[in-house]
Structures are given as structure tokens and as C-alpha cells.
Amino acid sequence: MKYSYEGLFNFTTNVLVNMGFSHADSMECAKVFLAAETRGFATHGVIRLGDYYKLWEAGRINTSPQVKIVHQSPSTAVVDGDGTIGMIPAKFSMKLAIEKAKQAGTGWVATRNSCNFGISGYYAMMALEHDMIGITMTNASPLVAPTFSAEAMLGTNPIAIAIPAKNQPPFVADFATTPINRGKFTIAAKKGVQLGHGFAQDAEGNPSTDPTVLEKGGSMLPLGGDREHGSHKGYCLGSVVDIFSAVLSGANFGPFVPPMVAYLPLLDQKVGDGLGHFFGAMRIDAFQDGEHFKLMMDKWIGTFRNAKPANGCERVMIPGDQERESEARTAIEGISLIPQVESDLQTIAKRFNMDWIG
């Protein structure tokens, strides 16, 4: 079934308000959830409300946070998220990085004591309206096995980079350091379909296409899938994100990250506070004339768009094209939810005596 942006936005906001968040914070979080839906990242959209609901039930989400700066220099800072939903400290931190970049040329903020913050690209794109390049990273629930390991040690650990152009739309890369993200396991399981090859392994390290394998002690694979196809490079990327997001901020790294999923145990041992993020903002005119750079980005984008398509391919795209096309499509057609996600959200609505939007 198709739903309007407004209907899903209001529903998401009201769920968060019923959990105890302020109306202002709830609306800001709902914007990130709905950005995921409209940009084609349904795996990070309202399907994740169920995760937050379970964390709230377990008393693991602070609904009245006091997000604060705990250390800073003219161009850097460390932010403490006070154990709340990740969107709140993430927006605070990216705004801070942008303000520091206005003064120092670049701004860098490491954030700890947070949790999952939705799609990374949302925060990287905040820099675009200031003629800045935005960079975002976050670590995540330990579901990914390093190359040659049978044990999950890292998260999907996404990276997002947004770069403005003059007349062309911006370059926006937003990707996990795994072949697929965790949400695709959830959606495949809800649909009752198998995964493709190269995405997961069982508890002994054998290849698996079972979408419920993570619940049985299995793990996701790094980008590349196996050593022959470059999984060591995906492992390196995921490790860099983990170090920048957690070791630098004072959050939990690797296997110590508090999980967002019920089937992973909450460890007694920790090496930091919550999970971590990393944000960067770079003022273009700190490097060269901003207008010249944006014109050169137009040329770069046009050059790649005009590359000869491979056989069977219609055209060559640049990072961000698919997401923009998804936004245009959902603005006309509405947002699709699979029946299983509708059912989960209806259950939450009943818990709070809320009306469902259908």
C-alpha cells in the first residue's frame, strides 16, 4: 500500500512523542526516517521504529537527553549524546562541524554515547546549503565478520560524502562498508525470500543465503564478500569508520557496540560510551575559489555521465542520481510499505492507542 509523506511523518512523530521525546526532537527524527523512505533506503526508514520501540521498552533510550560538547578546539569537538536516539546528537554534531568550518575552514566532530542515526547521507547533505563538503561516518551493531573470521566484530559502518556543484545536482555517496545493509536481511526474512550469495556466513564461517542467519549466530560479510573479491578492502573501510567514530570519540568500538537488535546480547563489558559517529564539514573556499570548484564539479559530473554505457545498461549514473529519482517518484506515487512492516507499525500504534494512517 502507498502512504503519503505527511501521513507517515505525522505517525512517526506521534510514536516518538508517545515514547517520551519532545515534539521538536520527534519531528527532527521523523525527518530523517522519512528521508530514508523517500531516497530509496527503506531499510533505514520506518521499519526501524520497531528497533527503537524495543530499545525504549528495555529502558535503553534516553528520551530527555542533554546533548553537550565535552571537548573542543577551534576546528574540532567531541560531543556526548547522552544515550538518546542517534538523530538528535547527529544533527547537533553536524551543525557544530559546519559552524567550526565557517570559522576555521574545516570542522570535525566525533560523537559518543549515541545510537543508530538513520541514513548517513542526511547529515553529509546538511553541509551543501553552506557551500561545503559534508562527511559522515558511524559504527553500528557488531554483525560483520572481518576477513577470515567466523566471528562478528564490526558493524555495517556506513560512509557518506556530499559535494556541491554549480548547475548539476550534488555528488552524494552514501554506502555501507558491506555489500548490503542489515535492513535487507530483515526485509528478506519478512518476505520469506533467500539472500544472494556473498552477503552472509553461518556461525562456522560457511557461506549462507538464509536471511535469518544473523539470529542463529551467523554474520554479515564485508564489502567484497570474500578475500578473492576484495573483502579485505571492505574490512579496512569498516575498520577506519570504527576507529574514527568510536576510538576517537570515546564510544564503544567493534564487538563492544551496544546492539540495536534483540538477538544480540548486551555485553557487560564496555570500552566506551554508546556507539559513535564522525562528522566533517569542509568550506570549499578554504581550498580554492568556490565558484570555480563548483564549475569543475559540473564538468566532472558531465564527464562521467557521458561515459559510454556497457552492453545492456541504459546510462552511467553518478552517486546521488538514484536517490534523487526516488525522491521525485515518491513525491508523486507515495511511499510503499510491505505488509509485514505495516503490521509491525500497527502493533506499535495499538500499544499507544494511536490511530493507524491506513
C-alpha positions as CSV (number, residue, x, y, z in Angstrom):
1,M,0.0,0.0,0.0
2,K,1.1,3.6,-0.7
3,Y,1.2,6.2,2.0
4,S,1.7,10.0,1.9
5,Y,4.8,11.6,3.2
6,E,2.6,13.7,5.6
7,G,0.8,10.7,6.9
8,L,3.9,8.7,7.7
9,F,5.7,11.8,9.0
10,N,2.9,12.6,11.5
11,F,2.6,8.9,12.5
12,T,6.4,8.6,13.2
13,T,6.4,11.9,15.1
14,N,3.5,10.8,17.3
15,V,5.1,7.4,18.0
16,L,8.3,9.2,19.3
17,V,6.2,11.7,21.3
18,N,4.4,8.7,23.0
19,M,7.8,7.2,23.8
20,G,8.6,10.4,25.7
21,F,10.6,12.5,23.3
22,S,9.8,16.2,23.0
23,H,7.7,17.2,20.0
24,A,10.6,19.2,18.5
25,D,13.0,16.2,18.8
26,S,10.4,13.8,17.5
27,M,9.8,16.0,14.4
28,E,13.5,16.2,13.7
29,C,13.9,12.4,14.0
30,A,10.9,11.8,11.7
31,K,12.5,13.9,9.0
32,V,15.4,11.5,8.9
33,F,13.2,8.4,8.9
34,L,11.2,9.9,6.0
35,A,14.3,11.0,4.1
36,A,15.3,7.3,4.1
37,E,11.9,6.3,2.8
38,T,11.9,8.9,0.0
39,R,15.5,8.4,-1.0
40,G,15.1,4.7,-1.5
41,F,16.6,3.5,1.8
42,A,13.5,1.8,3.1
43,T,15.9,-0.4,5.2
44,H,16.6,2.7,7.3
45,G,13.1,4.1,7.3
46,V,10.0,3.5,9.4
47,I,10.9,-0.2,9.6
48,R,13.5,0.9,12.2
49,L,10.8,2.3,14.5
50,G,10.3,-1.3,15.8
51,D,14.0,-1.3,16.8
52,Y,13.7,1.9,18.7
53,Y,10.4,0.8,20.3
54,K,12.1,-2.3,21.7
55,L,15.1,-0.3,23.0
56,W,12.6,2.1,24.6
57,E,10.7,-0.9,26.2
58,A,14.1,-2.2,27.5
59,G,14.9,1.2,29.1
60,R,17.9,1.7,26.8
61,I,16.9,5.0,25.2
62,N,17.1,8.4,27.0
63,T,14.1,10.4,25.8
64,S,15.1,13.6,27.6
65,P,18.7,14.0,26.5
66,Q,21.1,16.8,27.4
67,V,23.5,16.6,24.4
68,K,26.7,18.5,25.1
69,I,30.2,19.3,23.9
70,V,32.7,17.7,26.2
71,H,35.9,18.7,24.5
72,Q,36.8,21.2,21.7
73,S,39.4,23.2,19.8
74,P,38.8,25.8,17.1
75,S,38.2,23.2,14.4
76,T,37.3,20.1,16.4
77,A,35.0,18.8,19.1
78,V,33.8,15.7,20.9
79,V,30.0,15.5,21.6
80,D,28.2,13.4,24.2
81,G,24.8,12.2,23.0
82,D,23.5,11.3,26.5
83,G,22.3,7.9,25.4
84,T,19.5,9.1,23.1
85,I,18.2,8.2,19.6
86,G,21.1,8.9,17.2
87,M,19.3,11.6,15.1
88,I,19.4,14.1,17.9
89,P,23.2,14.2,18.7
90,A,23.9,13.6,15.0
91,K,22.1,16.8,13.9
92,F,23.7,18.7,16.8
93,S,27.2,17.5,15.8
94,M,26.9,18.2,12.1
95,K,25.6,21.7,12.8
96,L,28.6,22.2,15.1
97,A,31.0,20.9,12.4
98,I,29.6,23.4,9.9
99,E,29.9,26.3,12.4
100,K,33.5,25.4,13.1
101,A,34.2,25.2,9.3
102,K,32.8,28.7,8.9
103,Q,35.4,30.0,11.3
104,A,38.4,27.6,10.7
105,G,37.9,26.4,7.1
106,T,37.1,22.8,8.2
107,G,35.2,21.4,11.2
108,W,35.4,17.9,12.6
109,V,33.2,16.4,15.3
110,A,33.4,13.0,16.9
111,T,30.3,11.9,18.8
112,R,29.9,9.2,21.5
113,N,27.1,7.9,23.8
114,S,24.7,7.7,20.9
115,C,22.8,5.0,18.9
116,N,21.7,4.4,15.3
117,F,21.1,7.7,13.5
118,G,19.4,6.5,10.3
119,I,20.9,7.3,6.9
120,S,24.4,8.9,6.9
121,G,23.8,10.9,3.8
122,Y,21.2,13.1,5.5
123,Y,23.9,14.7,7.7
124,A,26.5,14.9,5.0
125,M,24.0,16.8,2.8
126,M,23.4,19.4,5.6
127,A,26.8,20.9,4.5
128,L,25.6,21.5,0.9
129,E,23.5,24.6,1.7
130,H,26.6,26.2,3.1
131,D,28.8,25.6,0.0
132,M,30.7,22.9,2.0
133,I,31.6,19.3,1.5
134,G,30.0,17.1,4.2
135,I,31.4,13.8,5.5
136,T,29.6,11.4,7.9
137,M,30.5,8.0,9.4
138,T,29.1,5.8,12.1
139,N,29.8,2.5,13.7
140,A,27.0,0.1,14.3
141,S,25.8,-3.2,15.8
142,P,28.6,-5.9,15.6
143,L,27.2,-8.1,12.8
144,V,30.1,-8.2,10.3
145,A,32.9,-10.7,10.4
146,P,36.4,-9.4,9.4
147,T,38.0,-11.3,6.5
148,F,39.0,-14.8,7.6
149,S,36.9,-14.6,10.8
150,A,33.9,-16.6,11.8
151,E,33.0,-14.1,14.5
152,A,31.1,-10.8,14.0
153,M,33.3,-7.9,15.2
154,L,32.3,-4.8,13.2
155,G,29.1,-3.0,12.1
156,T,28.0,-2.2,8.6
157,N,29.7,1.1,9.3
158,P,28.5,3.5,6.5
159,I,30.3,6.4,5.0
160,A,28.6,9.4,3.3
161,I,30.1,12.3,1.4
162,A,28.2,15.2,-0.2
163,I,29.9,17.6,-2.6
164,P,28.2,20.6,-4.1
165,A,28.2,21.5,-7.8
166,K,27.1,24.7,-9.7
167,N,24.4,23.7,-12.2
168,Q,24.5,19.9,-11.8
169,P,22.9,18.3,-8.8
170,P,25.4,17.5,-5.9
171,F,27.5,14.4,-5.8
172,V,26.2,12.3,-2.8
173,A,27.8,9.0,-2.0
174,D,26.1,7.1,0.8
175,F,27.1,3.5,1.3
176,A,27.7,0.8,3.9
177,T,31.1,-1.0,4.1
178,T,29.2,-4.3,3.5
179,P,27.6,-5.5,0.2
180,I,24.1,-5.0,1.7
181,N,22.9,-3.5,5.0
182,R,21.2,-5.2,7.9
183,G,17.7,-3.9,6.9
184,K,17.8,-6.0,3.8
185,F,18.2,-9.2,5.9
186,T,15.1,-8.0,7.8
187,I,13.1,-7.3,4.7
188,A,14.1,-10.6,3.0
189,A,13.1,-12.5,6.2
190,K,9.7,-10.7,6.3
191,K,9.1,-11.5,2.6
192,G,10.3,-15.1,3.1
193,V,13.0,-15.0,0.4
194,Q,16.6,-16.1,0.4
195,L,19.6,-13.7,0.2
196,G,22.0,-13.8,-2.7
197,H,25.5,-15.3,-2.4
198,G,28.4,-13.4,-0.9
199,F,26.4,-11.5,1.8
200,A,26.5,-13.7,4.9
201,Q,28.0,-16.7,6.6
202,D,26.8,-19.1,9.3
203,A,28.3,-19.4,12.8
204,E,31.1,-21.6,11.5
205,G,32.1,-19.3,8.7
206,N,30.3,-21.2,5.9
207,P,28.5,-19.3,3.1
208,S,24.8,-18.8,3.8
209,T,21.8,-17.4,1.9
210,D,19.5,-17.6,5.0
211,P,18.1,-14.2,5.8
212,T,17.7,-15.2,9.5
213,V,21.3,-16.4,9.8
214,L,22.3,-13.5,12.0
215,E,19.8,-14.6,14.6
216,K,21.5,-18.0,14.6
217,G,25.0,-16.8,15.3
218,G,26.0,-16.1,11.7
219,S,27.5,-12.8,10.4
220,M,27.5,-10.4,7.5
221,L,30.5,-10.2,5.2
222,P,32.5,-7.1,4.4
223,L,32.2,-5.3,1.1
224,G,33.7,-7.7,-1.5
225,G,32.2,-10.8,0.1
226,D,35.4,-13.0,0.2
227,R,39.1,-12.5,0.0
228,E,39.2,-13.3,-3.7
229,H,36.8,-10.4,-4.4
230,G,38.4,-7.9,-2.1
231,S,36.7,-8.4,1.3
232,H,39.9,-7.3,2.9
233,K,39.3,-3.8,1.5
234,G,35.8,-3.7,2.9
235,Y,37.2,-4.8,6.2
236,C,39.7,-2.0,6.1
237,L,37.0,0.6,5.3
238,G,34.8,-0.7,8.1
239,S,37.7,-0.5,10.5
240,V,38.6,3.1,9.6
241,V,34.9,4.1,10.3
242,D,35.0,2.2,13.6
243,I,38.2,4.0,14.7
244,F,37.1,7.5,13.6
245,S,33.7,7.1,15.1
246,A,34.5,5.3,18.3
247,V,38.1,5.2,19.3
248,L,38.5,8.9,18.5
249,S,35.2,9.9,20.3
250,G,35.4,7.6,23.3
251,A,32.5,5.4,22.2
252,N,32.4,1.6,22.2
253,F,34.2,0.1,19.2
254,G,33.8,-3.2,17.3
255,P,32.3,-6.0,19.3
256,F,31.5,-3.8,22.3
257,V,29.0,-1.6,20.5
258,P,25.6,-1.9,22.2
259,P,23.4,-3.8,19.6
260,M,20.3,-2.4,18.1
261,V,18.8,-5.9,17.6
262,A,17.3,-8.1,20.3
263,Y,19.1,-11.3,19.1
264,L,22.5,-9.9,20.1
265,P,23.3,-9.9,23.8
266,L,24.1,-6.6,25.6
267,L,27.6,-7.2,26.9
268,D,28.5,-6.5,30.5
269,Q,32.0,-5.3,29.3
270,K,32.3,-2.0,27.5
271,V,35.2,0.1,26.4
272,G,33.4,3.5,26.0
273,D,30.0,5.1,25.9
274,G,27.3,4.0,23.5
275,L,28.2,3.9,19.8
276,G,29.9,6.6,17.9
277,H,29.7,8.9,14.9
278,F,32.1,11.2,13.0
279,F,31.2,14.3,11.1
280,G,33.2,16.6,8.9
281,A,32.5,19.9,7.1
282,M,35.0,21.5,4.6
283,R,34.5,25.0,3.3
284,I,35.4,24.9,-0.4
285,D,36.8,28.4,-0.4
286,A,39.3,27.3,2.2
287,F,40.9,25.4,-0.6
288,Q,40.1,27.4,-3.8
289,D,37.6,29.8,-5.3
290,G,34.2,28.2,-4.5
291,E,32.6,29.1,-7.9
292,H,35.5,27.7,-9.8
293,F,35.3,24.5,-7.9
294,K,31.6,24.0,-8.4
295,L,32.0,24.6,-12.2
296,M,34.7,22.0,-12.2
297,M,32.4,19.6,-10.4
298,D,29.8,20.3,-13.1
299,K,32.5,19.3,-15.6
300,W,33.4,16.2,-13.6
301,I,29.8,15.1,-13.3
302,G,29.1,15.7,-17.0
303,T,32.2,13.8,-18.0
304,F,31.1,10.7,-16.1
305,R,27.5,11.0,-17.2
306,N,28.7,10.9,-20.8
307,A,30.7,7.8,-20.4
308,K,29.8,5.0,-22.9
309,P,27.3,2.7,-21.2
310,A,28.2,-1.0,-21.0
311,N,26.1,-3.5,-23.0
312,G,22.6,-3.8,-21.5
313,C,23.0,-0.6,-19.5
314,E,20.9,2.5,-20.3
315,R,23.3,5.1,-18.9
316,V,26.1,5.9,-16.5
317,M,24.9,7.4,-13.2
318,I,26.7,9.4,-10.6
319,P,26.3,8.9,-6.8
320,G,23.1,10.5,-5.7
321,D,21.2,10.0,-9.0
322,Q,19.1,7.0,-7.8
323,E,18.2,8.8,-4.6
324,R,17.0,11.9,-6.4
325,E,14.9,9.9,-8.8
326,S,13.4,8.0,-5.9
327,E,12.5,11.3,-4.2
328,A,10.8,12.5,-7.4
329,R,8.9,9.3,-7.8
330,T,7.7,9.0,-4.2
331,A,6.6,12.6,-4.3
332,I,4.1,11.6,-7.0
333,E,3.3,8.0,-6.1
334,G,3.6,8.0,-2.3
335,I,5.7,5.7,-0.1
336,S,5.3,1.9,-0.2
337,L,5.4,-0.3,2.9
338,I,5.5,-4.0,2.7
339,P,2.6,-5.7,4.6
340,Q,4.9,-7.1,7.4
341,V,6.2,-3.5,8.2
342,E,2.6,-2.2,8.2
343,S,1.7,-4.9,10.7
344,D,4.6,-4.1,13.0
345,L,3.7,-0.4,12.9
346,Q,0.0,-1.1,13.6
347,T,1.1,-3.1,16.7
348,I,3.0,-0.1,17.9
349,A,0.0,2.1,17.2
350,K,-2.2,-0.1,19.3
351,R,0.3,0.0,22.2
352,F,0.0,3.8,22.3
353,N,-3.8,3.8,21.5
354,M,-3.0,5.7,18.3
355,D,-4.9,5.6,15.0
356,W,-3.2,3.9,12.1
357,I,-2.9,6.0,9.0
358,G,-4.4,3.4,6.6
